[in-house]
Every structure is written in structure tokens, then in C-alpha cells.
């Protein structure tokens, strides 16, 4: 089944809710805990109702002409469209007929799209609250997920801020998904439907925990329909807030192929202390473990867990203990995360008032310096910095050619600067079980100064040449926790350069936006500037925004709202630490310069310059300012 697509008229909403109620009853377990008829067609029928809904519930600030009115964005016809009056502040809105929880909105833009616009929700059509802000729109199809925000209302509006063309705003379709939260019940019901759901980590915005309570799963449990999917770790959970203390007698789990071999069902009164009320038997675990198929052949499963004794609690969660294995290919097995289409909780109690908590706002106070080093000492100040060594504090990464070493040949101070210098010696360095032809320097503040939020800046002069890869960045302090690791730890690249003189880059890495799929930007120096001149690079990291700059010029601004709405989980609400390093070759340079020999991403000309001496990254100072 697919998630519910909402409507443009009260009559259509009523019809949809009637169909949904009937479908929920049809799939409810019997008194013995066995599922009744597996109804899977109701939701696709519901989508058809939505597409034929009365478009009269839509209004707008104006239209280009009578044939391009607001109803065309809600008529289910991808060939018709709404085209606004030619004004930046034009708007379109729809009345859903009653208050609903919204889990996402999809906009299908025509060529006249919005560069800047806001999606807003209202309970009465008068007071509006924004839930998605776009400041660099590129048209096409945009899906704005609401998780982890509480977005509930009767009216939805797109309010234009700036057009991308001289024409008005033009939408082929404006699709709204969600439903009515299950109310308190004195009779047995699925108390989880359209209720808030949470998890420790999820794969990306399209697989958030919100989808385990949206009422949809495919008939064969084998399709990429709405579902929660964790990252690739055994210790992952997903939970549901029932809204009030409830008596729970069974749970239904509709798994995608990546199901849990072993898991626990737990309940809690406060969302902190959990009590285990069910775990599969050893025989059940063994049978599930033996079911190894290739990803192409594998299907999901439906688990009905009937509790031997009813449990009491407000929160219910599935805690994964062991992931399913896949034949991928012979003779090895592969494991992904956990993937769950739907999480139903059957019992009495609950409350439709369950809501996602408010997200953090901006900090008060003024900035003050909490960390500073201008490298004026005779050597590196080790009360502030940790020297990182390959084979000790870290392993080899990214296909880079160097080993990091703790040597004055690679890390020294001179003339009020920190100098990181690579050295070449064929086969001279043994580290971490490998042999390296290069050494270089890397330092960080881990265990010395780890912090949450602030302005982080440094003044640097960089070497120019193919494959030289200096970086100034932050890494989540929990990266070495095997239950977290990278990219769930988060990574903030304030400045990276891969040897090009005219540009550097900034980026964010996290679940759903890591490696080549990062959220990043290039900055080109104005006025003929170059990376081998002194420049100041910075990020302002707040609870709501990452704002990157070069020489006080904003080069990238990423909000938590846009990141979580379109990409994945915001993992920048805990400690990070500062890193300075000079790498050689590897994946990032090779992706641009296409060099494969003599080293990946590092050509012979760059090797010769390292051997001759003089290649170095210089750091004048590093500063962290925080509010307090």
C-alpha cells in the first residue's frame, strides 16, 4: 500500500477517511492474533479518489488567466497547471477539510519555478507557520519531508518570495501526504496510526521513521514504498509515541526484505527507561537467520507479536539486535540496515494529541573566544593539539598515499605559523601494516577541546598542485564509537583544496549525504585571488544553520530545516573537534584530476615537487568562538 495522498476538498477528505477506517479494520489482527485478509488495494484506490477531488478547495493570489487557475495544481492531471500572477509574493493554498498531520509535500514545477518560497501550515487559514523554506530553488520535482517537525493543520500554502523567471510561479501539481492521528480508544485499535515516530539513526529523508506509522505497505512486502530504513548497524531502533498511557496486547511489524533476525519489543512510560516485553525464541531466530537470499530474490515478512501478558506504556519500540544476511554474491553474505514499512500497535488508550517536540532555536548571548592558537611557540602546543598517526589514532582512508607521522619533518612551527610538510622516501615508512612512500602531518583537538556550536575560523596559505589535499574541518567526537561511526558522527568540511589554485570547497557529511553525495559548494576567489595566498576560512555552526565563509564572504549556507526536509538526519547537535591536515592523492583529488599513476590522484609532477621540498600548508591561527 502507498501512503495517503491528501485532498483539495472536505468531501474528498471524508471519503478518504471512511476508506481508511474500513481498510484498517480489514487488516486488524483477529482475537487470536492472526492477521485477517491482507488488504493492499485500498490505498491505491484512495489515491485515485484524491486525483479526482474537487479542485474548488484551492485558492490563490491570482492566475495568469482563467484556464490556469489554482485548482489545476490539485486535479491529479500532470498536464494541467496553475500559473500565478507575475509577482514575487504570489501564493496558492488549499483547504484539506479538517486538521491532519502532514508528512510531506511534493511540488512539480513547470519552467516558471520559484527560486525562493515558503511552505506554510495553518489551522484556521489566518495564522500561518512555516515548515519548509527554499532559498535556492532549481525547479523540477521537490519533495519536502516534515520529519522531525510537528506539522499539523487544515490549510497548506505555498508563499512565493522570489521568482526564478520574469513570469509567475507555475505548478503542475501540489501533492500533500499525511493523515489523521489515531484518537484515544476504549476498544482495540491500532493506536500508532499517523502518530510521531522516532529512531536513533535513519538512512535519508525518504526513509525517516515517520513512514512506519503512515498506514502504507506493499501487498508483497517487496517494493521501495514508504518505509523507515536504518543505517548499516545492528544496534538500531524505531519507536512510536501513542500519546498517553496505553494497554498494549499485540504489535504488527511489516518488514521490507532487510528485516531483523533478532529484536526486542519494548515499552516505556517516559521515552527513556525501557522494558522488554517480547523477544523471538532461539528457534525463531535460527530460522530467520537461515533465510539467506540475494537482495533481488528476498522479500519482507509480516510479524504479528501477541504479548502473553498485556503491557502498559506510552511509547513502544522495536530494538534491532541482529540484521538479516543476504547472499551477495557467493560465498560471502552482506548485511544492510533494518527496513520497516509499518509499525502497528494494537490495544486501548492512546491520544491523538501526541506531537513531535519543538526543534532547537537559535542561541542567545554573545560570542566569546573559547579556543585560540597562533602557533607562536617553539613547537606545537600539545596541551591544545593531539598529533594523529597512521596505524595508531587512525587507519588509512580515502585511498590517500601518505602515512601521518609525529615528526618535526612533517609538523613544526616557524615564524608564528604551523607548517605541515609532506616528505617522500620510497618504501621508507611502515605504519598500520602498510608500506608508504610519503609521510605528512595531521593534528586535531580531540580529547583536548571538543565543543558544540560556535564560530570556527583559521587563516591558511595552501600549496597549489594536482593531488595536494589540505583540509580544515570538524569531525563528530563520537566517530570512534562503533555504534555510531562515520558518517552518522557528522563531518563539517570548512575548507578543502585538492591542488587547484582558483577554488576551494566546503561540505557537510551525514546519513544520506556523505562522500560524493555530500551537501557542498565550491568557492572561487574573487579578483584573481589564489589558494597559495593567505585567506581566512570559517563556519558559523548554530542549532539551526551551518554558514560557511571565505574572507568573510558567505560561500555556503545550509539550514537544518532544508537538510532534514530534503536530504537526511541533522547530526550536528553534539560535540565536534577541529582537524588540520595535509593529505596526498586519494578519492577526492582523483575524482577531479583523473590521475591513476604513479599514485591515485597524485601525478609524477606533484611527487617530484614533494621530493624537491617546499610543498607545505601554513596555518597562521585557529580560533573558536562560542556563545555563553
Secondary structure, 3 states (H helix, E strand, C coil): CCCCECCCCHHHHHHHHHHHHHHHHHHCECCCCCECCCCCCHHHHHHHHHHCCCHHHEEECCECCHHHCHHHHHCCCCCCCEEECCCCCCEEEEEEEEEEEEEEEEEEECCCCEEEEEEEEECCCCCCEEEEEECCCCCCEEEEECCCCCCEEEEEEEEEEEECCCCCCEEEEEEEEEECCCCCEEEEEECCCCCCEEECCCCCHHHCHHHHHCCCCCCCCCCCCCCEECCCCCCCEEEEEEEEEEEEEEEEEEECCCCEEEEEEEEECCCCCEEEEEECCHHHHHHHHHCCECCCCCCCCEEEEEEEEEEEEEEEEEEEEEECCEECCCCCEECCCCEEEEEEEEEEECCCCCCCCCCCCCCCCCEEEEEEECCCCCCCCCCCCEECCECCCECCCCCCCEEECCCCCCEEEECCEEEEECEEEEEEEEECCEEEEEEECEEECCCCCCECCEEEEEEEECCCCCCEEEEEEEEECCCCCCCCCCCCCCEEEEEECCCCCCEEEEEEEECCECHHHCEEEEEECHHHCCCCCCEEEEEEECCCEEEEEECCEEEEEEEHHHHHHHCCCCCCCCCEEEEEEEEECCHHHHHHHCCCCCECCECHHHHHHHHHCCCEEEEEEEEEEEEC
